[in-house]
Amino acid sequence: MNDNASTPTPSPAMQSLDRLVGTWELTGDSTGTVTYEWMEGGFFLLQHVAMHLFGSDVKALEVIGHLQPFGQPPTPEVRSRAYDTRGNTLDYVYEMDGDTLTIWGGEPGSSSSYYRGTFVDEDTNVGQWTFPGGGYTSTMHRISR
């Protein structure tokens, strides 16, 4: 947010996630689709998930953005919470560094659960989820913007 409280603007960290906007087909160990869309104002990115993983179908909604509790400044990290059809609430931290997207399960750098993917072009991200005892590959190919 800028210094002028009357004119808030989305952070550069949020703006860097614009390359996720659209509907993506998942291939690899997970299949299905994910759709990212901006909430009006550009401060939050919404992700709708419909995927098949490890023999189960999972649907989820994730809200991605800076936390900003009452009377507080926004957090430096871009955080999210996902709610899924299995009753899970999962917290993540998003980082975009050049063409590399890292999604930390929990706190950045301290978690053994994370996704790291590389944009090989504007419509393809190739990566892998890693977590204790396993992981899975995931390639996203944008099918619409």
C-alpha positions in Angstrom: 0.0 0.0 0.0 1.3 3.5 -0.7 1.7 6.2 1.9 -1.5 8.0 0.9 -4.1 6.3 3.0 -6.9 7.7 0.8 -5.6 6.0 -2.3 -4.4 2.4 -1.5 -2.8 0.4 -4.3 -2.0 -3.3 -4.5 1.6 -4.1 -3.7 4.2 -5.1 -6.3 4.2 -8.6 -4.8 0.5 -8.9 -5.5 0.9 -7.4 -9.0 3.5 -10.0 -9.8 0.8 -12.7 -9.4 -1.1 -11.3 -12.3 0.6 -13.9 -14.6 -1.6 -16.5 -12.8 -4.9 -15.0 -13.9 -6.9 -17.4 -16.1 -8.0 -21.0 -16.2 -5.2 -23.6 -16.1 -5.3 -27.3 -17.0 -3.3 -29.5 -14.5 -1.3 -32.4 -15.8 1.2 -34.7 -14.1 0.4 -36.4 -10.9 -2.6 -34.0 -10.4 -5.2 -33.5 -13.0 -8.1 -31.0 -13.3 -8.3 -27.2 -13.5 -7.5 -24.2 -11.4 -8.8 -20.7 -12.1 -7.3 -17.5 -10.7 -9.2 -14.3 -10.8 -8.8 -10.9 -9.2 -11.2 -9.7 -6.6 -12.3 -6.2 -7.4 -9.6 -3.7 -6.4 -6.7 -6.0 -7.1 -5.8 -6.6 -3.4 -6.8 -10.3 -3.4 -6.5 -13.1 -5.9 -9.0 -15.9 -5.7 -8.2 -19.5 -6.8 -10.9 -22.0 -7.6 -9.6 -25.6 -7.6 -11.1 -28.7 -9.1 -8.5 -31.5 -9.2 -8.0 -35.2 -8.9 -5.0 -36.2 -6.7 -4.0 -39.4 -5.1 -7.3 -41.1 -6.1 -9.5 -38.4 -4.8 -11.4 -35.5 -6.2 -10.8 -32.2 -4.3 -12.5 -28.8 -4.8 -11.2 -25.8 -3.0 -11.3 -22.0 -2.8 -8.2 -20.0 -1.9 -8.0 -16.3 -1.0 -4.5 -14.9 -1.7 -3.3 -11.5 -0.4 -1.5 -9.6 2.3 -3.0 -10.0 5.8 -4.0 -6.6 7.3 -5.6 -6.9 10.7 -7.7 -4.0 12.1 -5.5 -0.9 12.5 -2.3 -2.7 11.3 -0.2 -2.3 8.2 -0.3 -5.1 5.6 2.1 -8.1 6.2 5.2 -8.1 3.9 4.4 -11.6 2.8 1.6 -12.6 0.4 -0.4 -15.1 2.4 -3.4 -17.3 1.6 -5.9 -19.7 3.1 -7.5 -22.5 1.1 -10.7 -24.2 2.1 -11.4 -27.5 0.6 -14.2 -30.1 0.3 -12.4 -32.4 2.7 -12.7 -29.9 5.5 -9.1 -28.7 5.4 -8.0 -25.1 5.9 -4.5 -24.7 4.5 -2.3 -21.7 4.9 0.4 -20.7 2.4 2.8 -17.9 1.5 3.3 -17.0 -2.1 6.6 -15.7 -3.6 7.3 -14.8 -7.2 11.0 -14.4 -8.1 11.4 -13.8 -11.8 9.9 -16.9 -13.5 9.9 -19.0 -10.3 6.7 -19.3 -8.2 7.2 -20.7 -4.7 4.2 -21.5 -2.5 5.2 -22.3 1.0 3.0 -24.6 3.2 3.3 -22.5 6.3 6.2 -20.0 6.9 8.5 -19.2 4.0 11.9 -21.0 4.2 11.0 -22.9 7.4 8.6 -25.4 5.9 9.4 -28.7 4.4 6.1 -28.4 2.4 6.3 -26.2 -0.7 5.5 -25.9 -4.4 8.2 -24.6 -6.7 7.4 -24.1 -10.4 9.0 -22.3 -13.3 7.2 -20.4 -16.0 8.7 -21.8 -19.2 6.5 -19.4 -21.1 3.5 -17.2 -20.3 1.1 -20.1 -20.5 3.0 -23.0 -18.9 4.3 -23.5 -15.4 6.2 -26.7 -14.6 6.8 -27.7 -11.0 6.5 -30.0 -8.0 5.0 -30.1 -4.6 7.3 -31.4 -1.9 6.3 -32.4 1.6 7.4 -34.9 4.3 7.2 -38.4 2.9 6.4 -37.4 -0.7 5.3 -35.0 -3.2 3.9 -34.8 -6.7 4.6 -33.2 -10.1 2.2 -30.6 -11.5 2.3 -28.8 -14.8 -0.2 -26.0 -15.4 -1.1 -25.0 -19.0 -3.3 -21.9 -19.3 -6.4 -22.7 -21.4 -8.1 -19.3 -21.1 -7.3 -15.8 -19.8 
